[in-house]
Amino acid sequence: MALRRTDTILGGTAAPAPATGPYGVSATAVDDANLVLTAALVGFTAARLVTNQPVEFVYEDADDEPVNSAAVDLVRRALAGTRVLDLPDGAPDAVAVAPARPWEQAALITGAAGAARSQFATRNAVPTTAEAEQLRQIAASVTEPLGYQGYGAYTGLLDDPVRRAGSVTSTVRADVPVDGHGDRWAPPVYTYPGPDNDQDTQPWGLLLLPDGSPVPGIEGPHPHVPGVVGYTHGMVQMVYSAVARGPWCTPFEIAVGRRTTKLASCFPCTLFMYAAGFPPSAVHLGRGDSWAPWYPSDDTGHRHDVNDAAITMTNARWRLECHQQLTLGARVLGEHADRLVAPGRLDLLTGTLAASAADSPVAADLLLDALTVPGKVAQRVVSAFDGADQDRR
């Protein structure tokens, strides 16, 4: 991996931008991150609609409803009347925004094998084995918790009815591999909260508490500086396990602790789960900061508990879909470039995608780079469009 230390994610020749983004990131890098994630969401939504699949995004808190509705409305409007693909009249109106299920300890998010055309409410499942159910209750225990239960805490759970077995895992932080996985980005200068907390002392991509310290309990094998770290969610790890162990397996995520309680998969997890064939039981447009897949053990020096073939083949499908959906989304946005905050950056995105092979890591790495700039996906979509556009409905 060649680590790009540039002021912008998409490169190109941009006028110097003020360092007004999170941790001192340039404003243009924030525009790039917003644009990449907006293109991904538009492409993902289009892919679902053109194949007659339901699309719904949920929010947990009533205070989050306005920005979620605004973001989804912008996606609907971008797709309405598009000439890039043949959507039935009124199809974008079917994209729904709804409140999430009420949170409860040990509640589950399901990766429902082959359920992309099923309504979201029908995708919810429960473990079929006593072994997996017991692990579920242990993982969600308040008195004797298993694993991390702080900010961003969900615990992955696998139900394997053939072997009568289950397994659990928390989100794990790890270095992004330095060779063989594309061209990752980090800003040349950044400053986290707290004293002496910058590019010389901390890797890019850390999830931090308000005092500037890394989120505890999510420690990877070998974080280092300089470099980039990512976080592989419990659900993603269980999807790999399901692919490795057999098609009868079901991956879940368990709601644990009371710091993060959305009963839905984040958007980057959602992209991965659809690509792998395990669409989630609900999707939210909140944070997926520094989301990352697993990489084969030979590339990381860290041994996983699933075979590398499952990781490699699942990542290959995910990379293809990242390229397909980013390309589609960028083409749709090209019809509305006058409404974007940074239309010139769209030209760079389109050119970068066109110059890369569909099975290369380029599109996936752009998505991962965008996710290292903190922010909620819904707000990114709103920010990608000209605010004045809201008055031109």
NUVO-121775 format. One record per residue: residue in three letters; x, y, z of N, C-alpha, C in turn. Coordinates in steps of 0.2 Angstrom, whole numbers, plus 5000, padded with zeros to 4 digits. Example, Ala and Ser with C-alpha at 12.3 -4.5 7.8 and 13.67 -1.06 7.14 Angstrom:
% NUVO-121775
ALA506649725039506249785039506649845039/SER506449895035506849955036506450005039/
//
This chain:
% NUVO-121775
MET500449945000500050005000500450065000/ALA500350114996500650174996500250224999/LEU500450245005500050295009500050365006/ARG499550395004499550455001499450505006/ARG499950555007499850605012499750675008/THR499150685007498950735003498350775006/ASP498250835004497750875007497050855005/THR496950825000496350804997496350724996/ILE495750694996495650624995495750604988/LEU495350644983495350624976495950654972/GLY496350694976496950724972496750774967/GLY497050784962496950834957497250904959/THR497150954956497451024957496851064960/ALA496851064967496351104970496751164974/ALA496351224974496651284977496651264985/PRO497151294988497251274995496651284999/ALA496351245003495751245007495951255014/PRO495551295018495651295025495551235029/ALA495951225034495951165038495351165043/THR494751165040494151175044493751115046/GLY494051055043493750995044493850965051/PRO493650905052493750865059494550855059/TYR494850875065495550855067495950895062/GLY495750955059496150995055496250975048/VAL495750925046495750905039495550965034/SER495750965028495551025024494851015022/ALA494551075020493851075018493751035012/THR494251035007494150995001494150925002/ALA494550905007494550835009493850815012/VAL493550855016492850845018492350845012/ASP492450885007492050885001492150814998/ASP492750794997492850734994492450674998/ALA492550675004492250625008491550625007/ASN491250685008490450685007490250665000/LEU490650684995490450664988490550584987/VAL491050554989491150484989490550444992/LEU490350464998489850435002489150444999/THR489050504996488450514993488350474986/ALA488950474982488850434976488750354978/ALA489050334983488950264986488250254988/LEU487950304991487250294993486750294987/VAL486850344983486450354977486550284973/GLY487150264972487250204968486850144971/PHE486950134978486650074981485950084981/THR485650144982484850144981484650134974/ALA484950154969484750144962484850064961/ALA485350034963485449964962484849924965/ARG484649944971484049914974483349924970/LEU483249984968482650004965482549964958/VAL483149964955483049934948482949864948/THR483149834954482949754954482349744959/ASN481949794960481349794964481449764971/GLN481949794974482049774981481849834985/PRO481649814991481449874996482049914998/VAL481949974999482450025002482150055008/GLU482450055014482250085019482850105024/PHE482850165026483350195031483050215037/VAL483250185043482950205050483350255054/TYR483050285058483450325063483150305070/GLU483550325075483450305082483050355086/ASP483350415085483150475089482750515085/ALA482150545088481750585084482150645081/ASP482650665085483050725083483450715076/ASP483550645075483850635069483450625063/GLU482750625064482350625058482450675053/PRO482450745055482550795049483050785044/VAL483650765047484250765043484250695039/ASN483950645041483850585038483350595032/SER482850625034482350635028482550685023/ALA482950735025483250775020483750745015/ALA484150695018484650655014484250615009/VAL483750575012483450525008483050565002/ASP482750625004482450664999482850684993/LEU483450704995483950724990484150664985/VAL484250604988484350544984483750524980/ARG483150534983482550524978482550564972/ARG482650634974482650684968483250674963/ALA483750644965484350634961484150574956/LEU483750534959483550474955482950484951/ALA482550534953481850544949482050574942/GLY481850534937481950554930482650544927/THR483050514931483750494928483750464922/ARG484150474918484250444911484750394911/VAL485150384917485650334917485450264918/LEU484850254920484550184921483850194920/ASP483450134919482750134917482350114924/LEU482150164927481850154933481050164932/PRO480650124935479950144934479750204937/ASP479250234934478950304936478750294943/GLY479050344947478850344954479250304959/ALA479750264956480150214960480450244965/PRO480850304964481150334970480750354976/ASP480150364975479650384980479550324985/ALA479750264983479750204987480250204993/VAL480750244992481350244997481050275003/ALA481050235009480750245015481250275020/VAL480950315025481350335031480850315036/ALA481050285042480650255047481050255053/PRO480650255059481050245066481250175066/ALA481850165070482150105071481650065076/ARG481750005077481449965082481749995089/PRO481249995094481550015101482049965103/TRP482549995106483149965109482949915115/GLU483249865115483249825122483849785122/GLN484049765128484749725129484649665126/ALA485149645122485249575119484849575112/ALA484549635110484149635104484649615098/LEU484349595092484849575087484749615080/ILE485249625077485249645070485449575066/THR485049565061485149505057485449515050/GLY485949475049486149465042485749405038/ALA485249425034484749375032484949355025/ALA485249285025485449265019484949265013/GLY485149295007484749295002484049335002/ALA484049375007483349415008483349485005/ALA483749495000483749564997483049584995/ARG482649544993481949554990481449554995/SER481649535001481149525007481049595010/GLN480449605013480349665017480849665023/PHE481049725025481549725031481249695037/ALA480649705039480349675045480349595045/THR480349565039480349495039481049465039/ARG481549505039482249485040482449465047/ASN482149485052482349475058482249405060/ALA482849375063482849305065483149305073/VAL483149245075483449225082483849165081/PRO484349155085484749095085484249035085/THR484448985082484148915082484448865086/THR485048885089485348835093485448865100/ALA485348815105485448835112486148865113/GLU486648835110487348865111487448935109/ALA487148955103487149025101486749065105/GLU486149045107485749085112486049095118/GLN486449045121486849055127487349105126/LEU487749105121488249155120487949225119/ARG487349225116487049295115486849325122/GLN486649285127486449315133487049325137/ILE487649285137488249305140488549365137/ALA488549375131488849435128488449505130/ALA487849495131487449555133487349565140/SER487649525144487649525152487849595154/VAL487449615159487649685162488149665168/THR488049615171488449595177489149565176/GLU489149525170489749495168489849495161/PRO489949555158489949565151490549525148/LEU490449505141490949475137491049525132/GLY491649545132491849595127491749665128/TYR491749705123491749785124491049805124/GLN490849845129490149875129490149945130/GLY490649985127490650055127490350085121/TYR490650145119490350175113490450135107/GLY489950135103489950095097489950025097/ALA489749995103489749925105489149885102/TYR489349845098488949785096489449725096/THR489149665097489549605097489249555092/GLY489749535088489549485082489349425085/LEU488849385082488649325084488449275078/LEU488749215078488549165073488149115076/ASP487649095072487249035073487348985068/ASP487648925070487848865066487448805068/PRO486848795064486348745066486648675064/VAL487148665060487348605058487848575063/ARG488348615065488748595070488548605077/ARG487948635078487648655085488048695089/ALA488248755086488848795089488648865087/GLY488948905091488948975090489649005091/SER489749075090490349105091490149185092/VAL490549215096490449285097491149325096/THR491049395094491649435094491449505094/SER491949545097491849615097492149645091/THR491949715090492349755085493149755086/VAL493549745081494249745082494549805078/ARG495049835081495449885077496149855075/ALA496349865069496949845067497249895062/ASP497849885060498249925055497949895048/VAL497949945044497749925037498449905034/PRO498449845030499049815027499449865023/VAL500049865023500549915020500649885013/ASP500449825011500649805004500049765001/GLY499949784994499449744991498749764991/HIS498549814994497849834995497749904992/GLY498049924987497849994984498250044987/ASP497950104987498250164988497850204993/ARG498050194999497650235005497850305006/TRP497450345009497550415010497550425018/ALA497950475020497950505026498150575025/PRO497850625029498050695028498750705031/PRO499150755028499850755030499950785037/VAL499450825039499450855046498750845049/TYR498650815055498050815058498250815066/THR497750845070497750845077497150825080/TYR497250775084496750745088496650785095/PRO496150785098496050825105496550795110/GLY496750835114497250815119497950835117/PRO498450835122499150865121499550805117/ASP499950835112500450785108500050725105/ASN499450745102499050695099498950705092/ASP499450695088499450715081499750655076/GLN499950675070500150625065500850595067/ASP501150625072501850595074501750545080/THR501150545083501050505089500450455088/GLN500050465083499450425083499250415075/PRO499050355074498950335067498250375065/TRP498150375059497550415056496950355056/GLY496350385058495750335058495550315065/LEU495950345070495750315077495050345079/LEU494650305082494050325085494150345092/LEU493950415094494150445100493550465104/LEU493750465111493250485116493350565116/PRO492850595119492850675119493550695122/ASP493850665126494550685129495150675125/GLY495050645119495550635114495850565115/SER495650525120495950455120495650405116/PRO495950355113495650305109495150275113/VAL494550255109494050215112494350155115/PRO494250135122494550075125494150015123/GLY494549955124494249895123494149875116/ILE494449915111494449895104495149895102/GLU495549855104496249855102496449805097/GLY496849825092497049785087497749755089/PRO498049715084498649685086499249725086/HIS499249775081499949805081499849875078/PRO499449925081499449995078500150025078/HIS500250065073500850105073500750165070/VAL501350205070501350275067501950275063/PRO501950305057501350325053500950265051/GLY500350285049499850225046499150245047/VAL498750195045498050205045497750145049/VAL497250155053496950095057496250095055/GLY495950035055495250035053494849985058/TYR494249985058493849945063493349895060/THR493449835061493049785058492549765063/HIS491949775061491349765065491249695066/GLY490849685072490749615074490349575068/MET489849615065489449585060489849565054/VAL490249605052490749585047491149525048/GLN491449525054491749465056491349395055/MET490749405057490249345057490049325050/VAL490049375046489849365039490449325036/TYR491049345037491649295035491549225038/SER491349225044491349155047490749115044/ALA490149145042489649115039489849085032/VAL490249135028490449105022490949045023/ALA491349055028491848995029491548935031/ARG491048935035490748875039490148845036/GLY489748885031489248845028488648895027/PRO488248885021487648925020487148925025/TRP487148875029486648865034486748915040/CYS487248945040487448995046487049065045/THR486949095051486649155051487049205055/PRO487349265052487649315056487249365060/PHE487349375066487049425069487449485072/GLU487149535075487549585079487049595085/ILE487349585091486949595097487049665100/ALA486449695102486549765105486749755112/VAL487349775114487649775121487749835124/GLY487649845130487849915133487349965131/ARG487350025134486850075133487150135130/ARG487750135127488150195124487950195117/THR487850145114487550145107487050095106/THR486450115104485850075104485450065098/LYS485750085092485350085086485350015084/LEU484649985082484549915080484549915072/ALA485149935070485249935062485949935061/SER486149915055486749905052486949975049/CYS487649995050487850055047487850055040/PHE487950105036487950105029488550065026/PRO489150075029489650035026489649955027/CYS489349945033489249865034488649845029/THR488149885028487649865023487949855016/LEU488349895014488649885007488949815007/PHE489349805012489749735013489249675013/MET488749685017488249635019487849615012/TYR487649665009487349655002487749614997/ALA488349634997488849604992488949534994/ALA489049525001489149455003488549405003/GLY487949435001487349395001486949395008/PHE487149435013486749435019486449505021/PRO485949525017485749595018485449605025/PRO485549665028485349675035484649685036/SER484449675043483749685044483549755045/ALA483949795045483849875045484449905044/VAL484449965041485050005039484950075042/HIS485450105045485450175047485950215043/LEU485850285043486350325040486750375045/GLY486850345050487350375055488050365054/ARG488450355059489150345058489350275056/GLY489850275052490250215051490950225051/ASP491250275055491850305055492450245055/SER492850255050493450215050493250135049/TRP492750125046492550055045493050025041/ALA493149955041493649925037493449845037/PRO493649815031493549745031494149705035/TRP494149645035494649605037495149595030/TYR495749585031496149565026496449495027/PRO496649455022496949395023497549395028/SER497549345032498149335038498849355035/ASP498949325029499649335026499849405025/ASP499249445024499349515023499449565029/THR499149535035499149575041499649555046/GLY499849485046500249465051499849445057/HIS499149455057498749435062498249375060/ARG498249325064497849265062497149275064/HIS496749255059495949265060495749195061/ASP495149185064494849125066494449095060/VAL494449125054494149095048494749085043/ASN494549045038495149035033495149095028/ASP495749105025495849165021495449165015/ALA495249105012494849095006494249135007/ALA493949125013493249155014493349235014/ILE493849255017494049335017494149355010/THR494549325006494749345000494149344995/MET493749294995493249294990492649344992/THR492549354998492049395001492249474999/ASN492849485001493149554999493149564991/ALA493249514987493249524980492549544978/ARG492049514981491349534979491149604981/TRP491449624987491349684990491649744986/ARG492249724984492649774980492249784973/LEU492049734970491649744964491049784965/GLU490649774970490049814971490249884973/CYS490749894976491049964978491150004971/HIS491449964966491650004960490950014956/GLN490549954956489949964952489450014955/GLN489350024961488850064964489150134965/LEU489850144966490150214965490050244958/THR490250194953490150224946489450244945/LEU488950204946488250214945488050274948/GLY488250284955488050344959488350404956/ALA488950404954489350464951489050484944/ARG488850434940488450444934487850484935/VAL487450464940486750494942486950564944/LEU487450574949487550644951487850684946/GLY488150654940488350694935487750734931/GLU487150704932486550744929486350804933/HIS486650804940486450854944487050894947/ALA487550894943488150924945488051004947/ASP487651034944487551104946487251114953/ARG487051054956486751064963487251044968/LEU487851014966488350994971488751054973/VAL488951044979489451094982490051094978/ALA490351044976491051034973490950994967/PRO490651024961490550984955491250964952/GLY491751004953492450984950492650924953/ARG492550914959492750854963492450794960/LEU491750794957491450744954491850724948/ASP492050774944492450754938493050704940/LEU493350724945493950684948493750614950/LEU493150614953492950544955492750504949/THR492450534945492150494938492850474935/GLY493250514934493950494930494350444934/THR494350444940494750394944494350324943/LEU493750324944493350264943493450234936/ALA493350274931493450254924494150224922/ALA494650254926495350234924495550174928/SER495050144932495250084937494850024935/ALA495149964935494849904934494249894939/ALA493749864937493149844942493349804947/ASP493849764946494049714952494649744956/SER494849804954495449834958495149864965/PRO495649874969495449904976495249984976/VAL495350014970495250084970494650114973/ALA494050084970493450114973493350094980/ALA493450034982493350014989493850064993/ASP494450074991494850114995494650184996/LEU494350214990494050284991493550284996/LEU493150234996492550225001492850225008/LEU493350185009493750175016494050245018/ASP494350275013494650345014494150395017/ALA493550395013493050445015492750425022/LEU492750365024492550345031493050365036/THR493650385035494050405040493950475042/VAL493550515038493450585040492750575044/PRO492750595050492150575054491550615052/GLY490950575053490350615051489750565050/LYS489150585051488550545049488450545042/VAL488250485039488150485032487650525030/ALA487050535033486550575031486750645031/GLN487150675036487350735035487850755029/ARG488250705028488650705022488250715016/VAL487750685015487350685009487050755008/VAL486750785014486550855014487050905012/SER487650895015488250935014488450935007/ALA488450875004488650874997488250914992/PHE487650924994487250964989487251034992/ASP487151084987487151154988486551164993/GLY486651194999486151215004485551255001/ALA485751294996485151334993484651294989/ASP484951234987484551184983483851174987/GLN483951174993483351154997482751204996/ASP482951264993482451314992482151314985/ARG482451264981482251264974481851204972/ARG481451174977481051124976480451134971/
//
